[in-house]
């Protein structure tokens, strides 16, 4: 910062040096002027000028140092009070900009909240006719039509579910309740929800025993499992999906493995990106590119690691690695 101050005051230094050189030049030209006296004067003026620069730097650098270290969080109280008129101009401009950005941020947050509330209300309103549709479908005698309609109903239901959670996930911290969750019951609950689709595609499930109860948020873990199961069913046909759990390195690993088409190696690094669908056009019909993206974000919020392994033509395995001891367990001693 001192170096920047000297660069900023370079014109002062050049002007002072030029004045001293001019005095020395005049003394050299005029033999009546004692050169030693002029040299003494130049020496004293140089000392005085350096002291002046030192004290000016100490005074001015504090303000600009605090300004450069300011993290831009719109809280200007961290900035040192200005000591000169020009510093006051800069400080007032920064304060005005911070206030403008705070107001803009508040307006945007309010708009986003209104949109989220409107979408949530709309989804809940749509659930009423969806429930009525399900009752009508259940009364159908034509089994083939019933299965087809159940499948389409399920697709609509999952699309609405993803849209609702996409809006909620930004404020997920306010919607998390950590509790003991019966993981096996949760898995069977999600399997039952997609049963009509699985029947249509001839897909079964192999759930290994011994899946323990864990401490996490039940509804968000249900959402993550739902996305993994839907993804596995979508890219499988006539095969079983395996759900297994094991302890490794003190952490519980829950795997969802299918025997579907697998994932192209060039697509693997991008499958958790928002809006990304398979580069194979035959595989991405009806894909939104949101399911795995939202599952990954929700897992991160719950301190769960979501990984994937895949072999083209042999299937994919998605693994949820739960934390060894989360913060709630440490507090309660569970």
JOLIN-V472525 format. One record per backbone hydrogen bond with DSSP energy under -1.0 kcal/mol. NH is the residue of the N-H (numbers start at 1). CO is the residue of the C=O. Records with the same first field share a line. If there is no record, write none. Layout:
NH->CO + CO
This chain:
5->1
6->2
7->3
8->4
9->5
10->7
13->9
14->10
15->11
16->12
17->13
18->14
19->15
20->16
21->17
22->18
23->19
24->20
25->21
26->22
27->23
28->24
29->25
30->26
33->30
38->34
39->35
40->36
41->37
42->38
43->39
44->40
45->41
46->42
47->43
48->44
49->45
50->46
51->47
52->48
53->49
54->50
55->51
56->52
57->53
58->54
59->55
60->56
61->57
64->60
65->61
66->62
67->63
68->64
69->65
79->76
88->84
89->85
90->86
91->87
92->88
93->89
94->90
95->91
96->92
97->93
98->94
99->95
100->96
101->97
102->98
103->99
104->100
105->101
106->102
107->103
108->104
109->105
110->106
111->107
112->108
113->109
114->110
115->111
116->112
117->113
118->114
119->115
120->116
121->117
122->118
123->119
124->120
125->121
126->122
127->123
130->126
131->127
132->128
133->129
134->130
135->131
136->132
137->133
138->134
140->137
146->142
147->143
148->144
149->145
150->146
151->147
152->148
153->149
154->150
155->151
156->152
157->153
158->154
159->155
160->156
161->157
162->158
163->159
164->160
165->161
166->162
167->163
168->164
169->165
171->168
172->169
174->171
175->172
179->216
181->214
183->181
186->182
187->183
188->184
189->185
190->186
191->187
192->188
193->189
194->190
195->192
198->194
199->195
200->196
201->197
203->198
206->241
208->243
214->181
216->179
221->217
222->218
223->219
224->220
225->221
226->222
227->223
228->224
229->225
230->226
231->227
232->228
233->229
234->230
235->231
236->233
238->201
241->204
242->257
243->206
244->255
246->253
248->251
251->248
253->246
254->320
255->244
256->318
257->242
258->316
261->235
267->264
268->264
270->267
273->270
275->289
276->273
283->280
284->280
287->284
294->290
295->291
296->292
297->293
298->294
299->295
300->296
301->297
302->298
303->300
304->299
305->321
307->319
309->317
311->315
313->261
314->311
315->311
317->309
318->256
319->307
320->254
321->305
322->252
330->326
331->327
332->328
333->329
